[in-house]
Amino acid sequence: MTTGAGLFIGLMSGTSTDGVDGVLARIAPDSRPTVLAQASLPFPDDLRQTLLALNAPGHDELGRAALASLALAECYADTTRQLLAGASVAAADVTAIGAHGQTVRHRPDLGYTIQLNAPALLAERTGISVVADFRARDVAAGGQGAPLVPAFHAAIFAADAPRAVLNLGGIANVTLLAPGRPVTGFDTGPANMLLDEWCRRHTGQNYDHDGAYAAAGKVDANILEYLLASEPWLAKRPPKSTGRDLFNATWLDTRLNAWEGYCRRLTPQDIQATLQRFTARTVAQAIDREAPDTQEVLVCGGGARNSGLMRDLAECLNRPISTTDAHGVPALSMEALAFAWLAYAHVNRLPAGLPDVTGACGPRVLGALYPG
C-alpha cells in the first residue's frame, strides 16, 4: 500500500446510534486535511433498535450481533458510494477507509472493548482497503482505548495558547492542548445520550432540536446537584472513558426514581432542561479541574448544533466558545474526518494511541488493515 499523502474516507456511527457520517478527504503531512465530500445516512429503524438493544445482554446476542455487523457494513458501503459519487472519485484512487464500527460494550477496566463491524465485507463491497478495530491495541497495552481523536485534534488545532476541543456526541470528550505540555484528553460524561433518551421517551422525537424541549422547562437545582454528586465516575481523574455501559436509561431512571415524589412536581421539560445543564456542568467541571488555564473551547459533534446546549456551555465554561466551523472544520464532520485521519495514521505507521490520553504503557499504531 502506498504511504504519505492520499485520499482517505472516514466513517463514524457513534453512541447516539442515529446513522453513519462519512467524509472523503485529501490528507497529507504538515497540512490540514481537505474535505472533498460529506455524506450522512440514517440507520433503518430496525437496525437502530437492534444496535441499541445489543448494548445490554439478551437472547442470541452473538447471532444478532453478527447480523447487525453485516447490516452496518452495508450502510458503510452505501455511504462510501455516496462520497465517491459526490466527489467524482474512483474507488481505486482512495488509499483506505477508516471505519470505527458501533460500540456495544466498552470495559477497558476488564481489558476489552467491542465494536460491531464487518470490515472484510466493507472491503469486498467497495474494493477499498479498510482500517478498523482502532481501540483494541491501546486496550491491550493497558489503555482506555478512548478517546481516539486527541492525536487528530492536536494535528490540526494546536495553538500558541491553551485551548480545548470538545466533542459532543452521545458521550462528551475533550482534548486539552497547550504549548509545552503533552496532549491529553478524556471523556467527561454524557452529552446527547441522556438528552436524546428523555426527549424520545416524552416526545417521540429522536433528539431535542435546538434545545426547544429543554427551553420549555426550568432547571431544577436540587436534582442537578444530586446527579452531579451521585455518580463516582464523574470525580475520577483521567485517563478515563465511558459509554452506554454506565450512562443509560437505567442510570437515569434509578436516580429519578429516588426523587419520585419530588419529581412528580416537575414537568418532563424540567427534567430535559436539567439534563442539558448536567451535560454543560460536567464538561465545565472537568476542564476547570484538569486544565484551568484553558482560554477557549472549540466545539464539534452533533451537540454543537443544539443552541440551547451551547448557551448552557457558554455560561458554565465562562470562556469563549465557538464551533470548529469557525476554524475550518465542519462540526458535524469532525469525527468522520478523524477516522479518515486515523486510517492515514495507520497506513503511515504513525502512533495515534497516546499514553498521556489513554494510560497505555506506550504509544501505539492503532487499527487493523483489511486489504481492498
Secondary structure, DSSP 4 states (H G I P E B T S, - for coil): ---SSEEEEEEE--TT-SEEEEEEEEE-TTS--EEEEEEEEEPPHHHHHHHHHTTS--TTHHHHHHHHHHHHHHHHHHHHHHHHHHHT--GGGEEEEEE--EEEEEEGGGTEEEEE--HHHHHHHHSS-EEE--SHHHHHTTS------HHHHHHHH--SS-EEEEEESSEEEEEEE-TTS--EEEEEEESSHHHHHHHHHHHS-SS-GGGHHHHTS---HHHHHHHHHH-GGGGPPSS----TTTSSHHHHHHHHHTTHHHHTTS-HHHHHHHHHHHHHHHHHHHHHHH-TT--EEEEESGGGG-HHHHHHHHHHH-S-EEEGGGGTS-GGGHHHHHHHHHHHHHHTT---B-HHHH--SS-B---EEE--
